[in-house]
Amino acid sequence: MEITSVSATNVGTESWGEFVEFPLVTVMSGYEEYRNAEGENPQARRKWMGPVGDVVVEVETDAGITGVGQGNWATGAISTIVDETLSKLVVGEDPREREKLWDQMYRATIPFGRKGAAVEAISAVDLALWDIAGKEADKPVYELLGGPVEEEIDCYASNLHPVDHETLEREAIEYAEAGFETMKLRFRHGPEAGRSGMKENEKIVETVRDAVGDDLAIAGDAYMGWSVRYAKEMTQRLEPYDMAWVEEPVIPDDIDGYAAVRDAAPMPISGGEHEFTRWGHEELLERGAVDILQPDVHRCGGLTELLKIDALASTHDVPVIPHTGTNPHLHFIAASTNAPMAEYFPIPEWYQKRQGEKDSTYADAIYANPPQAEDGTLSLPEGTGLSAELNREALEHFAVEP
């Protein structure tokens, strides 16, 4: 079998819906013009989050098998790298030689890569190669990885944007009633909001804890928007709420800061969604920066690299809970003994009513078969390959010209 062509389609952040605009602390919150305080500037985040949010890569072969992969976040740079560099390396090659092709793609992009867009582009091509492998074998990819560890996949509800306390409370109760045993909220403020912001962050956690009681687990995401000093104090304030973890308290390059926060925090600290390759994640592990590792298969180097990252994490007794619950992540989790749960983005009832279409999604809009949770669990992915059947109509609708 031989690869005959590689193509990339840019997908705009419009496919993510209004969630891009909702209030939460972010890595850019230190700058007033990029804050979304009280929803006053809903377009602020789109200035640095777009216009391209995802890139869909399709790898065609002379056997009539097409693999689908996805990289995200790099505002169109991924598609340029795929077109100008990676396609030249893989066209004419055997798609089953994934280790060789990964190494060649990585080495060829070292002068401008090692992290960021280049590795995200490699991720997309690598996932397409795994998709081809599963389709050729007429098996789901998790079977190629050794078969499922469990018959279903636990997942946590990951939305809980702090639009207001009453809505937050209703949404938390909704997830608890739907069978989720873990849920993740977003903090609203960082150091720029001072002590009043700390009080509001604590109130967000208190609201959710009061809504769901003591038996369910609550995590919180700071999305790189805190400083080390702020994170230390904030996590101490949150100790009474028995949090499952606090996610990405500081920027990913401040590994010493991560370790300092982890040493001081009374709850686990997680991170890794903005880290790349086995080498980047190994540093997090070796330096004791995280209790939970959260790589993203669409960013870290694809499934070929995620398997290596998982092996490293297991030697440190650090669980892997990947960022986002896409089908490729579910195939990985299904076959891993070190990945206890998946992230899942239920669409809140209040958002469905606001949109007027209950069957709408945002992050999964470009796929025909997005995962659907029931009683806090996900079924094993169906179909061959990575279960990445595209919704062609949606893909065309959300496509952005390079």
C-alpha positions in Angstrom: 0.0 0.0 0.0 1.2 3.5 -0.9 0.2 7.0 0.1 -0.9 8.9 -3.0 -2.0 12.3 -1.6 -2.3 14.4 1.6 -4.8 17.3 1.9 -5.6 19.7 4.7 -8.8 21.6 5.4 -8.8 24.6 7.8 -11.8 24.7 10.2 -12.8 28.0 11.8 -13.4 28.6 15.5 -17.0 29.3 14.6 -17.5 25.6 14.8 -16.8 25.9 18.5 -19.9 28.0 19.0 -20.3 30.8 21.6 -18.3 28.9 24.3 -15.3 30.7 22.9 -16.7 33.9 24.2 -17.9 32.9 27.7 -16.2 34.4 30.8 -13.3 32.6 32.2 -9.7 33.3 33.2 -7.2 32.6 30.4 -3.5 33.0 29.7 -4.3 36.4 28.2 -6.3 37.7 31.2 -3.4 39.9 32.4 -4.2 42.3 29.5 -7.3 44.3 30.0 -8.2 44.4 26.3 -8.3 40.5 26.2 -10.4 40.0 29.3 -14.0 39.0 29.0 -15.2 40.5 32.3 -18.9 40.1 32.8 -19.3 39.3 29.1 -18.6 43.0 28.2 -16.2 42.1 25.4 -17.4 38.8 23.9 -15.2 39.1 20.8 -11.9 39.6 22.7 -11.0 36.0 22.8 -11.5 35.5 19.1 -8.7 38.0 18.4 -6.1 35.5 19.6 -8.1 32.2 19.3 -8.6 32.1 15.6 -9.6 32.3 12.9 -8.6 28.7 12.4 -9.3 26.3 15.3 -8.7 22.9 13.8 -7.2 21.4 10.7 -8.5 18.2 9.2 -5.9 16.1 7.3 -6.9 13.4 4.9 -4.3 10.8 3.7 -5.3 8.8 0.6 -3.8 5.5 -0.5 -3.7 3.5 -3.7 -5.7 0.8 -1.9 -8.7 3.2 -1.8 -8.4 3.7 2.0 -8.4 7.3 3.3 -7.3 8.1 6.8 -8.6 11.1 8.7 -6.6 13.0 11.3 -6.9 16.4 13.1 -4.5 18.9 14.5 -5.7 22.0 16.3 -5.1 25.5 17.4 -2.3 26.8 15.1 -4.4 29.3 13.1 -3.7 27.8 9.7 0.0 27.1 10.2 -0.7 23.4 10.5 -2.1 23.2 6.9 0.9 25.1 5.6 3.3 22.7 7.2 1.3 19.7 6.0 1.3 21.0 2.4 4.8 22.3 2.2 6.8 19.8 4.2 5.0 16.7 5.6 3.2 15.7 2.4 6.5 15.5 0.5 7.8 13.1 3.1 4.9 10.7 3.2 3.5 10.6 -0.3 4.8 7.5 -2.0 5.5 5.8 1.4 3.8 2.9 3.0 1.3 4.2 5.6 1.9 1.2 7.8 5.4 2.4 8.6 4.2 4.8 11.2 7.3 4.8 13.5 9.6 5.6 10.6 7.4 8.3 9.1 6.9 9.9 12.5 10.6 10.1 13.1 11.2 11.5 9.6 8.5 14.1 10.0 9.8 15.1 13.4 13.5 15.4 12.3 12.5 17.3 9.1 10.7 19.9 11.1 13.3 20.4 13.9 14.6 23.7 12.5 11.1 25.3 12.9 9.4 22.8 15.1 9.9 20.6 18.2 6.8 22.2 19.8 3.7 24.0 18.6 2.4 24.0 15.0 4.9 21.6 13.6 4.1 18.9 16.1 0.4 19.6 15.8 0.8 19.0 12.0 2.6 15.7 12.7 -0.2 14.8 15.1 -2.8 15.1 12.3 -0.9 13.1 9.8 0.0 10.4 12.4 -3.7 10.0 13.4 -4.6 9.6 9.7 -2.1 6.8 9.4 -3.6 5.0 12.4 -7.0 5.5 10.9 -5.7 3.8 7.7 -4.3 0.9 9.8 -7.6 0.2 11.5 -9.5 0.4 8.3 -7.2 -1.9 6.5 -7.4 -4.4 9.3 -11.2 -3.9 9.5 -10.9 -3.2 13.2 -11.2 -0.3 15.6 -7.8 1.1 16.5 -8.1 0.1 20.2 -8.0 -3.5 19.0 -4.7 -2.8 17.3 -3.5 -1.4 20.7 -4.1 -4.6 22.5 -7.9 -4.6 23.0 -10.1 -2.8 25.5 -9.2 -2.8 29.2 -12.9 -2.1 30.1 -16.2 -2.5 28.3 -17.0 1.2 28.7 -15.1 4.4 29.4 -15.7 6.6 32.5 -15.9 10.3 31.6 -16.3 13.6 33.4 -18.5 16.5 32.5 -16.3 19.4 31.3 -18.2 22.7 30.9 -19.5 24.6 33.9 -18.7 28.1 32.5 -19.3 30.7 35.2 -21.9 32.7 33.3 -23.8 33.3 36.6 -24.2 31.4 39.9 -27.8 30.4 39.3 -27.0 28.9 35.9 -23.9 27.3 37.2 -25.9 25.6 40.0 -28.5 24.3 37.5 -25.9 23.0 35.2 -24.0 21.2 38.0 -27.2 19.5 39.2 -28.0 18.6 35.6 -24.7 16.8 35.2 -25.1 15.0 38.6 -28.5 13.8 37.6 -27.1 12.6 34.3 -24.8 10.2 36.2 -21.5 12.1 36.0 -19.4 11.4 39.1 -16.8 14.0 38.2 -17.2 17.5 36.7 -14.9 20.4 35.8 -15.6 24.1 36.2 -13.8 27.1 34.9 -12.3 29.8 37.2 -13.2 33.4 36.3 -10.3 35.4 37.6 -6.6 35.6 37.9 -4.1 38.0 39.7 -5.5 41.0 37.7 -8.7 40.8 39.7 -7.1 40.9 43.2 -8.6 39.5 46.3 -12.1 40.2 45.1 -11.4 37.9 42.2 -10.1 35.2 44.6 -13.4 35.5 46.5 -15.4 35.1 43.3 -13.3 32.0 42.3 -14.0 30.5 45.6 -17.7 31.3 45.3 -17.8 29.4 41.9 -16.4 26.3 43.6 -18.7 26.7 46.6 -21.7 27.0 44.3 -20.9 23.7 42.5 -20.0 21.9 45.7 -23.2 23.0 47.4 -25.2 21.9 44.3 -23.9 18.4 44.0 -23.0 17.5 47.6 -19.8 15.9 48.9 -19.9 12.6 47.0 -19.1 13.9 43.6 -15.6 15.0 42.4 -15.1 18.6 41.3 -12.1 19.8 39.3 -11.2 23.4 38.2 -9.4 24.8 35.2 -7.3 28.0 35.4 -6.2 27.8 31.8 -2.7 29.1 32.5 -4.1 32.4 33.9 -2.6 32.4 37.3 0.9 33.3 38.7 2.8 31.0 41.1 2.1 33.2 44.0 -1.6 33.6 43.2 -2.0 29.8 42.6 -0.5 29.0 45.9 -2.9 31.2 47.8 -5.9 30.3 45.6 -5.4 26.6 46.1 -5.2 27.0 49.9 -8.5 28.9 49.8 -10.0 26.0 47.9 -8.9 23.3 50.4 -12.3 23.0 52.1 -14.0 22.0 48.9 -12.0 18.7 48.4 -11.2 19.3 44.7 -10.2 16.4 42.4 -7.6 18.6 40.7 -6.7 22.2 39.7 -5.7 22.3 36.0 -3.0 24.4 34.3 -2.4 27.0 37.1 0.5 28.6 35.3 2.0 28.9 31.8 3.4 25.5 30.6 7.0 26.7 30.3 7.2 27.6 34.0 7.9 24.0 35.1 9.6 25.1 38.3 6.5 27.1 39.1 4.3 24.1 38.4 6.4 22.1 40.8 6.2 24.8 43.5 2.4 25.0 43.2 2.1 21.3 43.3 4.2 21.2 46.5 2.0 23.8 48.2 -1.4 22.8 46.9 -3.7 20.7 49.1 -5.2 19.0 46.0 -3.7 17.4 42.9 -2.3 19.6 40.1 -2.8 18.7 36.5 -1.4 19.9 33.2 0.1 18.9 29.8 -2.4 19.8 27.2 -0.1 22.5 26.0 3.0 20.3 26.1 4.5 18.4 23.1 6.2 15.1 22.5 7.6 12.6 24.9 10.5 14.8 25.8 8.3 17.7 26.9 6.1 15.4 29.0 9.1 13.6 30.4 10.3 16.9 31.8 7.0 17.5 33.6 7.2 14.0 35.1 10.9 14.1 36.1 10.6 17.5 37.8 7.5 16.5 39.8 5.3 19.2 38.2 2.0 17.4 37.9 -0.1 14.7 39.7 -2.2 14.1 36.5 -0.9 14.3 33.0 -3.2 15.7 30.3 -1.7 15.4 26.8 -3.8 16.1 23.7 -3.3 13.5 20.9 -4.1 16.3 18.4 -1.1 18.3 19.6 1.4 16.1 21.4 2.5 14.2 18.3 -0.4 11.9 17.5 -1.2 8.4 18.8 2.3 7.1 18.1 3.7 9.7 20.5 0.9 9.5 23.0 1.6 5.8 23.6 5.2 6.7 24.5 4.0 9.5 26.8 1.6 7.1 28.5 4.4 4.6 29.1 6.5 7.3 30.7 3.7 8.5 32.9 3.0 5.0 34.1 6.6 4.6 35.3 6.0 7.7 37.5 2.7 6.4 38.7 1.0 9.4 37.1 -2.4 8.8 35.5 -3.1 10.2 32.0 -6.4 11.9 31.5 -6.2 13.4 28.0 -7.4 16.8 27.0 -10.8 16.6 25.2 -12.7 13.4 24.6 -12.4 13.0 20.8 -12.7 9.5 19.3 -8.9 9.1 18.9 -8.6 9.8 22.6 -11.3 7.2 23.4 -9.4 4.5 21.4 -6.3 5.3 23.4 -8.1 5.3 26.8 -9.9 2.0 25.9 -6.6 0.2 25.6 -4.6 1.9 28.4 -4.3 0.7 32.0 -3.1 4.2 33.0 -5.9 6.3 31.6 -8.9 6.3 34.1 -11.3 8.6 32.3 -12.1 10.8 29.4 -13.0 14.5 29.2 -16.5 15.0 27.8 -18.3 18.2 26.8 -22.1 17.8 27.4 -24.1 20.6 25.9 -25.9 22.3 28.8 -29.7 22.5 28.7 -29.6 26.3 29.0 -27.3 26.5 26.0 -29.5 24.2 24.0 -32.5 26.4 24.7 -30.5 29.5 23.8 -29.5 27.9 20.4 -32.9 26.4 19.8 -31.5 23.2 18.5 -31.0 20.4 21.0 -29.0 18.2 18.7 -26.3 20.9 18.0 -22.8 20.5 19.3 -19.9 22.8 18.9 -16.5 21.0 19.3 -17.7 17.9 17.4 -19.5 19.7 14.6 -17.2 18.5 11.9 -17.7 14.8 12.7 -20.7 12.6 11.9 -20.4 10.5 15.0 -19.4 12.5 18.1 -19.3 10.5 21.3 -22.4 10.5 23.4 -22.3 9.9 27.2 -24.9 7.9 29.1 -24.9 7.6 32.9 -21.4 9.2 33.1 -19.8 6.7 30.7 -19.0 6.4 27.0 -19.4 3.3 24.9 -16.3 2.0 23.1 -15.9 3.8 19.8 -17.8 2.1 16.9 -16.5 1.4 13.5 -13.1 0.7 12.0 -10.1 2.9 12.3 -10.4 5.9 14.6 -14.2 6.3 14.1 -13.5 9.6 12.5 -16.2 9.8 9.9 -16.5 13.4 8.7 -19.6 15.4 8.5 -18.9 16.8 5.0 -21.6 19.3 5.0 -20.4 20.8 8.3 -16.8 20.6 7.2 -17.6 22.6 4.1 -19.7 25.1 6.1 -16.9 25.8 8.7 -14.0 25.7 6.3 -11.7 28.7 6.2 -9.6 29.6 3.2 -5.9 29.5 4.0 
